[in-house]
Structure formats: C-alpha cells, structure tokens
Amino acid sequence: MDLGIHGNTALITASSSGLGLGCARSLSLEGANVVICGRNSDRLANAKESLEAEANGDILAIKTDLTKSEDVQNLLDKTLKKFGQLDHLVTSVGQPTDGSFNNLDINNWYEAYDIFTMSVVRTLYAAHPLLSNSDAGSVVFITATAVKETNPNMIMSSSIRKSTIGLMKVLSFEWAPIRVNAILPGSHDTPLMTEHAQASVDAGKYTSLPEALLGWADNPLNRIGKPQEIGDVAAFLSSPRAGYVTGTAIPVDGGRMRCT
C-alpha cells in the first residue's frame, strides 16, 4: 500500500533495535528518508546496514543519548542539514530497570522518569520548529499496554509511562494541525522480550524459550508480535491515510488487553 509519505523525512528515536528499528523499517519501505539513533555505535551501524538493504529512502544514523539535551539538539541539527526538513517523529525509548516497588530505590525512579518522559520531552522541544514547517507533521509515541493495564513487577512502566499519554492528548490540541498519537505495544519479538523470557526459563517458570515467549504473549492470537507490526501502524499514523486521526492511543497487542 502506498501511504503517500515517499520523500518525507522521519526521525525515529531509540531505533538501533527492537520496536524503534521496526518503525524505521516500515517507514523506509514506504519511501521515507529515515533518521535512526541510539547510544551503541556498533548496534547503530548494524541497524543502518540492515535498513539500507531494503529501504526505498535514504538512511541517516546518528549516535545519540536522549538523556542529554545537547545530543538531542545535534540529532535534529544533523537531520535538518541532511534532509532539509522533518515531517514525522516517532518516539521510542529504552527500558530502564523495572520491578516491584520494594526492590527499587529513588535513583531507579529518577532514571526511569528521565528515559520514559524527559527524553521524549527533550526531543519534542527540539523537533517542534521543524514539524511546524511541514504540511505533513505528525508525532507517534511508542509506549506500552501497561499504561492501560498495569503489569506486576513493572511498576515504573505502569506508572511513569502514563505521562506520555497525557502529553499526547494535550499536544493533539496545542500542536494541531500536527497530529499526535500513541501506540500501545504488547509482547513483541525484541531483544528485551527475549531477555525477559529467558529469565523466566532460568527461574523455572518455563522449560524452554519458545514456551516462555508463548506464555508472555497471553493473547487470543497465541503469539508474540513482530516489531514491524508496530512499525506498520506507526507508518500509517504518520501518513495522510490517517489524516483525521489524532489524540488516539492504539493497542497493538494481539487482543491481549481486556479493557481500553
């Protein structure tokens, strides 16, 4: 399907692997010029090579620490220098330490807030002038189903991430006609998901990694998702095909959530 974003420029944060990379792949296949970023140089280089093998647009990779304002501004400056515009922003974030309340300390909370919320806020401030100059401006937040259904032993994801949904709702009014939406992923095939599943095998909850991944899925489709299935929704929300969609949070979780 031609989504009408060929030649546009999209910036996807935390996109050297996982869901961010899935979003970068979907947008690049639609012909968008894509900017990816991450903190690990080797992983970023591998992601760029992977994308360029099938992309229908140009790929720019910039090493970036989203917890540093100067890095975020450098990211936007280089995007503008390379492509002369920014039309679409997709904010994915890393995963800080999480767990149960009594197993965390105050520093864990500050770290999580910086990653989940402030990294997005920094990027928004830097990106807004460029998005405002685009006739196709859009923002998509990649969050988690935990903002709707709390997950045991993921207290920070279940609480701090909710701020992103409030941010999305308010910005859909304040930034209009820039469209602002969110995606709520369930369990997807990412390195982090594999790490969690393997930990549950090591703890004796499951006998094998495939069994653990199926257990973590816990949805009517009886499987975990593919990162590009998040990416395809992000590409749609960035496109003119979703021109009347804003202020909305869309679960992509195989039907796992029992409420919306």
C-alpha positions as CSV (number, residue, x, y, z in Angstrom):
1,M,0.0,0.0,0.0
2,D,1.3,3.5,-0.9
3,L,0.8,5.6,2.2
4,G,1.8,8.8,0.5
5,I,4.9,9.5,2.6
6,H,7.5,8.9,-0.1
7,G,10.2,11.6,0.1
8,N,9.2,12.7,3.5
9,T,11.6,12.7,6.4
10,A,11.0,10.6,9.6
11,L,13.0,10.6,12.8
12,I,12.7,7.5,15.0
13,T,14.4,7.6,18.4
14,A,15.9,4.6,20.1
15,S,15.9,2.8,16.8
16,S,19.0,0.7,16.7
17,S,17.0,-2.4,17.6
18,G,13.6,-3.6,18.8
19,L,10.4,-1.7,18.2
20,G,12.2,1.5,17.1
21,L,14.0,-0.4,14.4
22,G,10.7,-2.0,13.3
23,C,9.3,1.5,12.9
24,A,12.3,2.7,10.9
25,R,12.0,-0.3,8.6
26,S,8.3,0.3,7.9
27,L,8.7,4.0,7.2
28,S,11.8,3.4,5.0
29,L,9.9,0.7,2.9
30,E,7.3,3.4,2.2
31,G,10.0,5.6,0.7
32,A,10.5,8.0,3.6
33,N,14.0,9.2,4.4
34,V,14.7,7.8,7.9
35,V,16.9,9.1,10.7
36,I,17.7,6.5,13.3
37,C,19.6,7.0,16.6
38,G,20.9,5.1,19.6
39,R,23.7,5.0,22.1
40,N,25.6,1.9,20.9
41,S,27.7,2.6,17.8
42,D,28.0,-1.0,16.7
43,R,24.3,-1.7,17.0
44,L,23.5,1.5,15.2
45,A,25.8,0.7,12.3
46,N,24.3,-2.8,12.0
47,A,20.8,-1.3,12.0
48,K,21.7,1.2,9.3
49,E,23.2,-1.6,7.1
50,S,20.1,-3.7,7.7
51,L,17.7,-0.9,6.7
52,E,19.7,0.1,3.6
53,A,19.5,-3.4,2.2
54,E,15.8,-2.9,1.6
55,A,15.0,0.8,2.1
56,N,13.2,2.9,-0.5
57,G,14.6,6.1,1.0
58,D,17.9,7.3,2.5
59,I,19.0,6.3,5.9
60,L,20.9,8.5,8.4
61,A,22.3,7.1,11.6
62,I,23.4,9.4,14.5
63,K,24.8,8.3,17.8
64,T,22.6,9.9,20.4
65,D,22.0,9.8,24.2
66,L,18.4,11.1,24.6
67,T,19.1,12.0,28.2
68,K,21.4,14.7,27.0
69,S,19.9,17.9,25.6
70,E,23.0,18.7,23.5
71,D,22.8,15.2,21.9
72,V,19.1,15.7,21.1
73,Q,19.8,19.1,19.5
74,N,22.7,17.7,17.5
75,L,20.3,14.9,16.3
76,L,17.8,17.5,15.0
77,D,20.5,19.8,13.5
78,K,22.0,16.9,11.5
79,T,18.6,15.8,10.4
80,L,17.9,19.3,9.0
81,K,21.4,19.5,7.4
82,K,21.0,16.2,5.6
83,F,17.3,16.3,4.5
84,G,16.3,20.0,4.9
85,Q,13.1,19.0,6.7
86,L,11.4,16.9,9.3
87,D,7.8,15.6,8.7
88,H,7.4,12.7,11.1
89,L,8.6,12.0,14.6
90,V,8.3,8.5,16.2
91,T,9.5,8.4,19.8
92,S,10.6,5.0,21.1
93,V,12.6,4.8,24.3
94,G,14.9,2.4,26.1
95,Q,13.9,0.3,29.1
96,P,15.3,1.2,32.4
97,T,15.5,-1.0,35.5
98,D,11.9,-2.1,36.5
99,G,10.4,-4.4,39.1
100,S,8.4,-4.3,42.2
101,F,8.3,-1.2,44.4
102,N,10.3,-2.6,47.3
103,N,13.1,-3.8,45.1
104,L,13.7,-0.3,43.6
105,D,15.2,2.8,45.0
106,I,14.7,6.5,44.4
107,N,17.5,6.7,41.8
108,N,15.8,4.0,39.8
109,W,12.7,6.2,39.7
110,Y,14.7,9.3,38.5
111,E,16.4,7.2,35.8
112,A,13.0,5.8,34.6
113,Y,11.5,9.3,34.5
114,D,14.4,10.6,32.5
115,I,14.1,7.8,30.0
116,F,10.4,7.4,29.7
117,T,9.3,11.0,29.9
118,M,12.1,13.6,29.7
119,S,13.8,12.0,26.7
120,V,10.5,12.4,24.9
121,V,10.1,16.0,26.1
122,R,13.6,17.0,25.0
123,T,13.0,15.6,21.6
124,L,9.7,17.3,21.2
125,Y,11.1,20.7,22.1
126,A,13.9,20.3,19.6
127,A,11.6,18.8,16.8
128,H,8.7,21.2,17.1
129,P,10.1,24.0,14.9
130,L,10.8,21.6,12.1
131,L,7.5,19.7,12.4
132,S,5.7,23.1,12.3
133,N,7.2,23.9,8.9
134,S,5.9,20.6,7.4
135,D,2.5,20.3,5.8
136,A,2.5,16.6,6.9
137,G,3.7,17.0,10.5
138,S,3.0,14.0,12.8
139,V,4.1,12.5,16.1
140,V,3.7,8.9,17.2
141,F,4.6,7.9,20.8
142,I,5.6,4.2,21.3
143,T,4.5,3.4,24.8
144,A,3.1,0.1,26.3
145,T,-0.1,-1.6,27.1
146,A,1.0,-1.0,30.7
147,V,-0.5,2.5,30.5
148,K,-3.9,0.8,30.4
149,E,-3.4,-2.4,32.2
150,T,-0.9,-2.5,35.0
151,N,1.7,-5.3,35.0
152,P,3.0,-6.9,38.2
153,N,6.7,-6.2,38.7
154,M,6.7,-3.4,36.1
155,I,5.7,-0.6,38.4
156,M,7.6,2.2,36.7
157,S,6.4,1.3,33.2
158,S,2.9,1.1,34.6
159,S,3.0,4.5,36.2
160,I,5.6,6.8,34.6
161,R,4.7,5.9,31.0
162,K,1.1,7.2,31.7
163,S,2.6,10.7,31.5
164,T,3.3,10.2,27.8
165,I,-0.4,9.5,27.2
166,G,-1.4,12.8,28.9
167,L,1.3,14.5,26.9
168,M,-0.1,13.1,23.7
169,K,-3.7,14.1,24.5
170,V,-2.7,17.7,25.3
171,L,-0.4,18.2,22.3
172,S,-3.0,16.9,19.9
173,F,-4.8,20.2,20.8
174,E,-1.9,22.5,21.3
175,W,0.1,21.4,18.3
176,A,-2.7,21.0,15.8
177,P,-2.7,20.6,12.8
178,I,0.4,18.5,13.7
179,R,-1.2,15.1,14.5
180,V,-0.1,13.4,17.7
181,N,-1.0,9.8,18.5
182,A,0.4,6.8,20.5
183,I,0.8,3.1,20.0
184,L,0.5,0.7,22.9
185,P,2.6,-2.4,22.1
186,G,2.0,-5.8,23.8
187,S,4.6,-8.5,23.8
188,H,6.8,-8.3,20.7
189,D,9.9,-10.2,19.4
190,T,12.6,-7.9,20.6
191,P,16.0,-8.4,22.4
192,L,14.4,-7.2,25.6
193,M,11.5,-9.6,25.3
194,T,13.8,-12.5,24.8
195,E,15.8,-11.4,27.9
196,H,12.6,-11.4,30.0
197,A,11.5,-14.7,28.6
198,Q,14.9,-16.3,29.2
199,A,14.9,-15.0,32.8
200,S,11.6,-16.8,33.4
201,V,13.1,-20.0,32.0
202,D,16.1,-19.6,34.3
203,A,13.7,-19.1,37.2
204,G,12.0,-22.4,36.4
205,K,8.7,-20.9,35.3
206,Y,9.0,-22.4,31.8
207,T,11.0,-25.2,30.4
208,S,12.1,-23.6,27.1
209,L,12.5,-20.2,25.5
210,P,9.7,-20.8,22.9
211,E,7.4,-21.9,25.7
212,A,8.2,-18.8,27.6
213,L,7.6,-16.5,24.7
214,L,4.2,-18.1,24.1
215,G,3.4,-17.6,27.8
216,W,4.4,-14.0,27.7
217,A,2.2,-13.4,24.6
218,D,-1.0,-14.3,26.6
219,N,-3.4,-13.2,23.8
220,P,-6.1,-14.6,21.5
221,L,-3.7,-14.8,18.5
222,N,-1.4,-17.1,20.6
223,R,1.9,-15.5,19.5
224,I,4.1,-12.5,20.2
225,G,4.2,-9.7,17.7
226,K,6.8,-8.7,15.2
227,P,8.5,-5.3,15.6
228,Q,7.4,-4.3,12.1
229,E,3.8,-4.9,13.1
230,I,4.3,-1.9,15.3
231,G,6.2,-0.1,12.5
232,D,3.3,-0.6,10.1
233,V,0.9,1.1,12.4
234,A,3.4,3.9,13.0
235,A,3.8,4.4,9.3
236,F,0.0,4.5,8.8
237,L,-0.4,7.0,11.7
238,S,2.3,9.2,10.1
239,S,0.6,9.2,6.7
240,P,-2.2,11.1,5.0
241,R,-4.3,7.9,5.2
242,A,-4.6,8.8,9.0
243,G,-5.2,12.4,8.3
244,Y,-8.3,12.5,10.6
245,V,-6.7,10.6,13.4
246,T,-5.1,12.5,16.3
247,G,-5.1,12.3,20.1
248,T,-5.6,8.5,20.0
249,A,-3.8,5.6,21.6
250,I,-4.0,2.4,19.6
251,P,-3.2,-1.0,21.3
252,V,-1.2,-3.4,19.1
253,D,-1.1,-6.4,21.3
254,G,-2.8,-9.4,19.6
255,G,-6.0,-8.6,21.6
256,R,-4.4,-9.1,25.0
257,M,-5.9,-6.1,26.7
258,R,-9.2,-6.8,28.3
259,C,-10.2,-3.1,28.6
260,T,-9.4,0.1,26.6
